[in-house]
Amino acid sequence: MATRKQRPAKRTAPPTRPRRKKTASRKSAAAPARERRRQPHETLRLRSLEPSLTVGDLERSLHFYTNLLGFMVGDRWSDGGVLRGVMLKAGVCELGLSQDDWAKGRNRKKGEAVRISCQTAQDIDALAARIKAGGGRLTEEPQDTAWGTRSLSVDDPDGFHLTIYRKR
């Protein structure tokens, strides 16, 4: 005699809870994303940032950035045979330098309240030694920071502050 397999008991859906009404005090986590999509303008999405610094003596700054820090010269801009600007490269980053034309006066302050933070995978202590060996002066010796980096700081000839750091 053949026997039949027992069928499993039918499953019933678990009881559902009544949905709460959304109130002003209880917003959905997706609400900010929805609001951003409703705005008429898209947010800015950059692939790189290339600051350009106006310097007092382009040749002196060029020496600092290439010989002491290790940037490479990309593009050069001349006017009447006189160098007016350069685009420097370090890894995938670029930094522009342009000669001040003195139209705003020779006493114009540069570099005040400007700090450029640069992330690297290189050894910070070795970079510091190279800068010092080339005659550069660090404004902050290599140090470990509370936020998980090792960094050094140096000022360029016009007073622009650079902090070079490596994540630990």
Accessible surface in RSA format (square Angstrom, percent):
REM  Atomic radii and reference values for relative SASA: ProtOr
REM  Chains: A
REM  Algorithm: Lee & Richards
REM  Probe-radius: 1.40
REM  Slices: 20
REM RES _ NUM      All-atoms   Total-Side   Main-Chain    Non-polar    All polar
REM                ABS   REL    ABS   REL    ABS   REL    ABS   REL    ABS   REL
RES MET A   1   230.90 119.6 149.90  99.2  81.00 192.8 145.73 123.9  85.16 112.8
RES ALA A   2   103.98  95.6  66.56 102.7  37.42  85.1  75.34 106.1  28.64  75.9
RES THR A   3   127.91  91.0  98.33  99.7  29.58  70.5  71.25  95.7  56.66  85.6
RES ARG A   4   226.79  95.2 199.75 101.8  27.03  64.4  77.60 106.1 149.19  90.4
RES LYS A   5   198.12  96.7 173.06 106.2  25.05  59.6 122.39 110.2  75.73  80.7
RES GLN A   6   172.58  96.5 145.02 106.0  27.56  65.6  56.33 119.9 116.25  88.2
RES ARG A   7   217.34  91.3 193.64  98.7  23.69  56.4  67.51  92.3 149.83  90.8
RES PRO A   8   122.93  89.6  99.43  90.6  23.51  85.4 111.57  92.1  11.36  70.6
RES ALA A   9    92.43  85.0  64.98 100.3  27.45  62.4  75.93 106.9  16.50  43.7
RES LYS A  10   194.33  94.8 167.85 103.0  26.48  63.1 116.20 104.6  78.14  83.2
RES ARG A  11   230.86  96.9 196.87 100.4  33.98  80.9  73.79 100.8 157.07  95.2
RES THR A  12   121.47  86.4  97.20  98.5  24.27  57.8  72.40  97.2  49.08  74.2
RES ALA A  13    88.52  81.4  58.89  90.9  29.64  67.4  64.92  91.4  23.60  62.5
RES PRO A  14   105.92  77.2  96.80  88.2   9.12  33.1 102.81  84.9   3.11  19.3
RES PRO A  15   131.21  95.6 103.89  94.7  27.32  99.3 115.35  95.2  15.85  98.5
RES THR A  16   127.72  90.8  99.08 100.4  28.64  68.3  71.90  96.6  55.81  84.4
RES ARG A  17   211.67  88.9 192.91  98.3  18.76  44.7  68.43  93.5 143.23  86.8
RES PRO A  18   125.46  91.4 101.64  92.7  23.82  86.6 113.75  93.9  11.72  72.8
RES ARG A  19   231.04  97.0 197.93 100.9  33.11  78.8  75.56 103.3 155.49  94.2
RES ARG A  20   181.22  76.1 153.18  78.1  28.03  66.7  58.77  80.3 122.45  74.2
RES LYS A  21   183.32  89.4 166.28 102.0  17.04  40.6 115.60 104.0  67.72  72.1
RES LYS A  22   152.96  74.6 121.10  74.3  31.86  75.9  92.29  83.1  60.67  64.6
RES THR A  23    75.52  53.7  63.86  64.7  11.66  27.8  67.70  90.9   7.82  11.8
RES ALA A  24    93.18  85.7  67.31 103.9  25.87  58.8  74.12 104.4  19.06  50.5
RES SER A  25   112.10  94.7  68.91  92.0  43.19  99.5  57.75 123.0  54.34  76.1
RES ARG A  26   141.02  59.2 135.29  69.0   5.73  13.6  42.19  57.7  98.82  59.9
RES LYS A  27   158.77  77.5 127.79  78.4  30.98  73.8  74.74  67.3  84.03  89.5
RES SER A  28    33.88  28.6  18.06  24.1  15.82  36.4  16.57  35.3  17.31  24.2
RES ALA A  29   102.81  94.5  69.02 106.5  33.79  76.9  80.11 112.8  22.70  60.1
RES ALA A  30    47.93  44.1  40.82  63.0   7.11  16.2  46.66  65.7   1.27   3.4
RES ALA A  31    19.48  17.9  18.78  29.0   0.70   1.6  19.38  27.3   0.10   0.3
RES PRO A  32    76.70  55.9  69.66  63.5   7.04  25.6  76.04  62.8   0.66   4.1
RES ALA A  33    30.87  28.4  29.06  44.8   1.81   4.1  29.42  41.4   1.45   3.8
RES ARG A  34    83.26  35.0  82.57  42.1   0.68   1.6  32.16  44.0  51.10  31.0
RES GLU A  35    90.29  51.8  89.53  67.7   0.76   1.8  37.66  72.8  52.63  43.0
RES ARG A  36   134.87  56.6 125.11  63.8   9.76  23.2  43.47  59.4  91.40  55.4
RES ARG A  37   172.10  72.3 139.59  71.2  32.51  77.4  77.74 106.3  94.35  57.2
RES ARG A  38   162.55  68.3 130.97  66.8  31.58  75.2  61.59  84.2 100.97  61.2
RES GLN A  39   101.12  56.5  86.62  63.3  14.50  34.5  24.96  53.1  76.17  57.8
RES PRO A  40   124.12  90.5  82.90  75.6  41.23 149.9  94.89  78.3  29.23 181.7
RES HIS A  41   144.87  79.2 135.88  94.4   8.99  23.0  94.63  97.5  50.24  58.5
RES GLU A  42   131.87  75.7  94.70  71.6  37.17  88.5  47.15  91.2  84.72  69.2
RES THR A  43    82.38  58.6  68.61  69.6  13.77  32.8  57.90  77.8  24.48  37.0
RES LEU A  44   146.54  81.6 113.20  81.0  33.34  83.8 118.79  83.4  27.75  74.7
RES ARG A  45   179.10  75.2 149.21  76.1  29.89  71.2  71.44  97.6 107.66  65.2
RES LEU A  46   108.61  60.5  73.87  52.9  34.74  87.3  75.54  53.1  33.07  89.0
RES ARG A  47   240.25 100.9 199.83 101.9  40.41  96.2  80.66 110.2 159.59  96.7
RES SER A  48    66.78  56.4  40.34  53.8  26.44  60.9  36.47  77.7  30.31  42.5
RES LEU A  49   136.88  76.2 119.74  85.7  17.13  43.1 121.38  85.2  15.49  41.7
RES GLU A  50    83.40  47.9  58.02  43.9  25.38  60.4  11.07  21.4  72.33  59.1
RES PRO A  51    48.47  35.3  37.58  34.3  10.88  39.6  48.47  40.0   0.00   0.0
RES SER A  52    77.71  65.7  48.03  64.1  29.68  68.4  32.69  69.6  45.02  63.1
RES LEU A  53    12.01   6.7  10.31   7.4   1.70   4.3  12.01   8.4   0.00   0.0
RES THR A  54    47.98  34.1  44.00  44.6   3.98   9.5  15.21  20.4  32.77  49.5
RES VAL A  55     0.00   0.0   0.00   0.0   0.00   0.0   0.00   0.0   0.00   0.0
RES GLY A  56    16.74  20.6   0.00   N/A  16.74  20.6   7.93  21.8   8.81  19.7
RES ASP A  57    63.47  44.5  61.01  60.7   2.46   5.8  16.21  38.1  47.27  47.1
RES LEU A  58     4.90   2.7   4.23   3.0   0.67   1.7   4.23   3.0   0.67   1.8
RES GLU A  59   108.65  62.4 103.49  78.3   5.15  12.3  59.47 115.0  49.17  40.1
RES ARG A  60   115.89  48.7 107.71  54.9   8.19  19.5  54.49  74.5  61.40  37.2
RES SER A  61     0.00   0.0   0.00   0.0   0.00   0.0   0.00   0.0   0.00   0.0
RES LEU A  62    14.28   8.0  14.28  10.2   0.00   0.0  14.28  10.0   0.00   0.0
RES HIS A  63    93.32  51.0  88.66  61.6   4.66  11.9  66.48  68.5  26.83  31.2
RES PHE A  64    13.26   6.6  13.22   8.2   0.05   0.1  13.26   8.0   0.00   0.0
RES TYR A  65     0.00   0.0   0.00   0.0   0.00   0.0   0.00   0.0   0.00   0.0
RES THR A  66    32.17  22.9  22.27  22.6   9.90  23.6  14.81  19.9  17.37  26.3
RES ASN A  67    94.00  64.8  67.97  65.7  26.02  62.7  19.16  46.1  74.84  72.3
RES LEU A  68    14.33   8.0  14.05  10.1   0.28   0.7  14.33  10.1   0.00   0.0
RES LEU A  69    17.93  10.0   2.87   2.1  15.06  37.9   3.66   2.6  14.27  38.4
RES GLY A  70    37.48  46.2   0.00   N/A  37.48  46.2  18.06  49.6  19.42  43.5
RES PHE A  71    26.49  13.3  22.85  14.2   3.65   9.5  22.85  13.9   3.65  10.4
RES MET A  72   135.35  70.1 133.81  88.6   1.54   3.7 108.20  92.0  27.15  36.0
RES VAL A  73    51.80  34.1  23.80  21.5  28.01  67.5  23.88  20.8  27.92  75.7
RES GLY A  74    34.23  42.2   0.00   N/A  34.23  42.2  12.60  34.6  21.63  48.4
RES ASP A  75    86.38  60.5  82.72  82.3   3.65   8.6  11.75  27.6  74.63  74.4
RES ARG A  76   135.68  57.0 108.15  55.1  27.52  65.5  44.90  61.4  90.77  55.0
RES TRP A  77   121.63  48.8 119.04  57.6   2.59   6.1  94.58  50.4  27.05  43.9
RES SER A  78    76.23  64.4  40.94  54.6  35.29  81.3  22.56  48.0  53.67  75.2
RES ASP A  79    94.02  65.9  87.56  87.2   6.46  15.3  18.88  44.4  75.14  74.9
RES GLY A  80    81.05  99.9   0.00   N/A  81.05  99.9  46.35 127.2  34.70  77.7
RES GLY A  81    78.00  96.2   0.00   N/A  78.00  96.2  36.99 101.5  41.00  91.8
RES VAL A  82    76.13  50.1  72.98  66.1   3.15   7.6  76.13  66.2   0.00   0.0
RES LEU A  83    30.01  16.7  19.00  13.6  11.01  27.7  19.00  13.3  11.01  29.6
RES ARG A  84   103.11  43.3 100.35  51.2   2.76   6.6  36.78  50.3  66.33  40.2
RES GLY A  85     3.38   4.2   0.00   N/A   3.38   4.2   3.38   9.3   0.00   0.0
RES VAL A  86     0.15   0.1   0.00   0.0   0.15   0.4   0.00   0.0   0.15   0.4
RES MET A  87    34.78  18.0  34.78  23.0   0.00   0.0  34.78  29.6   0.00   0.0
RES LEU A  88     0.00   0.0   0.00   0.0   0.00   0.0   0.00   0.0   0.00   0.0
RES LYS A  89    95.24  46.5  94.69  58.1   0.55   1.3  39.49  35.5  55.75  59.4
RES ALA A  90    41.68  38.3  28.87  44.6  12.81  29.1  36.35  51.2   5.33  14.1
RES GLY A  91    81.49 100.5   0.00   N/A  81.49 100.5  44.35 121.7  37.14  83.2
RES VAL A  92   145.38  95.7 118.18 107.0  27.20  65.5 126.59 110.0  18.79  51.0
RES CYS A  93    77.74  58.8  73.53  82.0   4.21   9.9  24.01  60.8  53.73  57.9
RES GLU A  94    41.66  23.9  36.92  27.9   4.75  11.3   9.28  17.9  32.39  26.4
RES LEU A  95     8.32   4.6   8.32   6.0   0.00   0.0   8.32   5.8   0.00   0.0
RES GLY A  96     2.27   2.8   0.00   N/A   2.27   2.8   2.27   6.2   0.00   0.0
RES LEU A  97     1.98   1.1   0.00   0.0   1.98   5.0   0.12   0.1   1.86   5.0
RES SER A  98    38.54  32.6  38.54  51.4   0.00   0.0  27.77  59.1  10.77  15.1
RES GLN A  99    42.74  23.9  28.21  20.6  14.54  34.6  14.07  30.0  28.67  21.7
RES ASP A 100     3.92   2.7   1.29   1.3   2.63   6.2   0.75   1.8   3.17   3.2
RES ASP A 101   112.11  78.5  84.75  84.4  27.36  64.7  42.09  99.1  70.02  69.8
RES TRP A 102    63.36  25.4  50.24  24.3  13.12  30.8  40.58  21.6  22.79  37.0
RES ALA A 103    86.38  79.4  43.35  66.9  43.03  97.9  55.44  78.1  30.95  82.0
RES LYS A 104   158.06  77.1 126.42  77.6  31.64  75.3  85.57  77.0  72.49  77.2
RES GLY A 105    33.83  41.7   0.00   N/A  33.83  41.7  31.91  87.6   1.91   4.3
RES ARG A 106   168.59  70.8 145.28  74.1  23.31  55.5  61.93  84.6 106.66  64.6
RES ASN A 107   144.78  99.8 121.58 117.5  23.21  55.9  38.90  93.6 105.89 102.3
RES ARG A 108    83.45  35.0  64.19  32.7  19.26  45.9  36.32  49.6  47.13  28.6
RES LYS A 109   157.73  76.9 129.38  79.4  28.35  67.5  85.50  77.0  72.23  76.9
RES LYS A 110    32.98  16.1  14.26   8.7  18.72  44.6  14.07  12.7  18.91  20.1
RES GLY A 111     4.33   5.3   0.00   N/A   4.33   5.3   0.29   0.8   4.04   9.1
RES GLU A 112   116.21  66.7  96.11  72.7  20.10  47.8  47.22  91.3  68.99  56.3
RES ALA A 113   103.14  94.8  55.69  85.9  47.45 107.9  73.34 103.3  29.80  79.0
RES VAL A 114    56.24  37.0  53.27  48.2   2.96   7.1  56.04  48.7   0.20   0.5
RES ARG A 115   125.98  52.9  95.48  48.7  30.50  72.6  43.11  58.9  82.87  50.2
RES ILE A 116    32.59  18.5  29.56  22.0   3.03   7.3  32.59  23.5   0.00   0.0
RES SER A 117    75.93  64.2  47.34  63.2  28.58  65.8  24.97  53.2  50.96  71.4
RES CYS A 118    35.60  26.9  29.90  33.3   5.70  13.4  23.44  59.4  12.17  13.1
RES GLN A 119   105.23  58.8  71.06  51.9  34.17  81.4  20.00  42.6  85.23  64.6
RES THR A 120    26.84  19.1  15.60  15.8  11.24  26.8  17.98  24.1   8.86  13.4
RES ALA A 121    87.40  80.4  68.38 105.5  19.01  43.3  72.24 101.7  15.16  40.1
RES GLN A 122   102.00  57.0  95.50  69.8   6.51  15.5  38.87  82.7  63.14  47.9
RES ASP A 123    73.28  51.3  66.72  66.4   6.57  15.5  23.62  55.6  49.66  49.5
RES ILE A 124     3.93   2.2   0.82   0.6   3.11   7.5   0.82   0.6   3.11   8.4
RES ASP A 125    65.64  46.0  59.75  59.5   5.89  13.9  31.45  74.0  34.19  34.1
RES ALA A 126    60.34  55.5  47.48  73.3  12.86  29.3  54.68  77.0   5.67  15.0
RES LEU A 127    13.57   7.6  12.87   9.2   0.70   1.7  13.55   9.5   0.02   0.1
RES ALA A 128     4.15   3.8   4.15   6.4   0.00   0.0   4.15   5.8   0.00   0.0
RES ALA A 129    59.11  54.4  50.48  77.9   8.63  19.6  55.62  78.3   3.50   9.3
RES ARG A 130   102.49  43.0  94.07  48.0   8.42  20.0  60.13  82.2  42.36  25.7
RES ILE A 131     0.93   0.5   0.93   0.7   0.00   0.0   0.93   0.7   0.00   0.0
RES LYS A 132    97.98  47.8  82.27  50.5  15.71  37.4  48.67  43.8  49.30  52.5
RES ALA A 133    94.54  86.9  48.84  75.4  45.69 103.9  62.83  88.5  31.71  84.0
RES GLY A 134    45.21  55.8   0.00   N/A  45.21  55.8  25.48  69.9  19.73  44.2
RES GLY A 135    67.80  83.6   0.00   N/A  67.80  83.6  35.48  97.4  32.31  72.4
RES GLY A 136    14.52  17.9   0.00   N/A  14.52  17.9   5.36  14.7   9.17  20.5
RES ARG A 137   179.40  75.3 167.21  85.2  12.19  29.0  79.14 108.2 100.25  60.8
RES LEU A 138    15.46   8.6   0.16   0.1  15.30  38.5   0.16   0.1  15.30  41.2
RES THR A 139    54.68  38.9  25.67  26.0  29.01  69.1  25.41  34.1  29.27  44.2
RES GLU A 140    73.70  42.3  68.29  51.7   5.42  12.9  24.67  47.7  49.04  40.0
RES GLU A 141    94.67  54.4  87.49  66.2   7.18  17.1  59.08 114.3  35.58  29.1
RES PRO A 142    25.10  18.3  10.57   9.6  14.53  52.8  10.57   8.7  14.53  90.3
RES GLN A 143    75.48  42.2  71.83  52.5   3.65   8.7  23.37  49.8  52.11  39.5
RES ASP A 144    82.15  57.5  56.76  56.5  25.39  60.0  16.94  39.9  65.21  65.0
RES THR A 145    18.56  13.2   9.51   9.6   9.05  21.6  15.66  21.0   2.89   4.4
RES ALA A 146   108.01  99.3  58.17  89.8  49.84 113.4  71.46 100.6  36.54  96.8
RES TRP A 147   196.62  78.9 163.63  79.2  32.99  77.5 159.35  85.0  37.27  60.5
RES GLY A 148    30.74  37.9   0.00   N/A  30.74  37.9  24.90  68.3   5.84  13.1
RES THR A 149     9.08   6.5   9.08   9.2   0.00   0.0   8.18  11.0   0.90   1.4
RES ARG A 150    64.42  27.0  64.42  32.8   0.00   0.0  27.04  37.0  37.38  22.7
RES SER A 151     6.46   5.5   6.46   8.6   0.00   0.0   2.02   4.3   4.44   6.2
RES LEU A 152     0.10   0.1   0.00   0.0   0.10   0.3   0.10   0.1   0.00   0.0
RES SER A 153     1.97   1.7   1.97   2.6   0.00   0.0   0.95   2.0   1.01   1.4
RES VAL A 154     0.64   0.4   0.58   0.5   0.05   0.1   0.58   0.5   0.05   0.1
RES ASP A 155    45.19  31.7  32.98  32.8  12.21  28.9  11.51  27.1  33.68  33.6
RES ASP A 156     5.73   4.0   0.00   0.0   5.73  13.5   0.16   0.4   5.57   5.6
RES PRO A 157    48.66  35.5  12.31  11.2  36.35 132.1  25.81  21.3  22.85 142.0
RES ASP A 158    24.18  16.9   9.75   9.7  14.44  34.1   7.48  17.6  16.70  16.7
RES GLY A 159    25.99  32.1   0.00   N/A  25.99  32.1  22.94  62.9   3.06   6.8
RES PHE A 160    14.43   7.2  14.43   8.9   0.00   0.0  14.43   8.7   0.00   0.0
RES HIS A 161    52.84  28.9  52.84  36.7   0.00   0.0  33.35  34.4  19.48  22.7
RES LEU A 162     1.90   1.1   1.76   1.3   0.14   0.4   1.76   1.2   0.14   0.4
RES THR A 163    21.55  15.3  21.55  21.8   0.00   0.0  19.50  26.2   2.05   3.1
RES ILE A 164    17.42   9.9  17.42  13.0   0.00   0.0  17.42  12.5   0.00   0.0
RES TYR A 165    50.58  23.6  50.58  28.8   0.00   0.0  20.71  15.6  29.88  36.8
RES ARG A 166    99.11  41.6  99.00  50.5   0.11   0.3  14.81  20.2  84.30  51.1
RES LYS A 167   129.94  63.4 117.20  71.9  12.74  30.3  64.64  58.2  65.30  69.6
RES ARG A 168   163.87  68.8  94.61  48.2  69.26 164.9  79.58 108.8  84.29  51.1
END  Absolute sums over single chains surface
CHAIN  1 A    13576.8      10589.7       2987.0       7228.2       6348.6
END  Absolute sums over all chains
TOTAL         13576.8      10589.7       2987.0       7228.2       6348.6
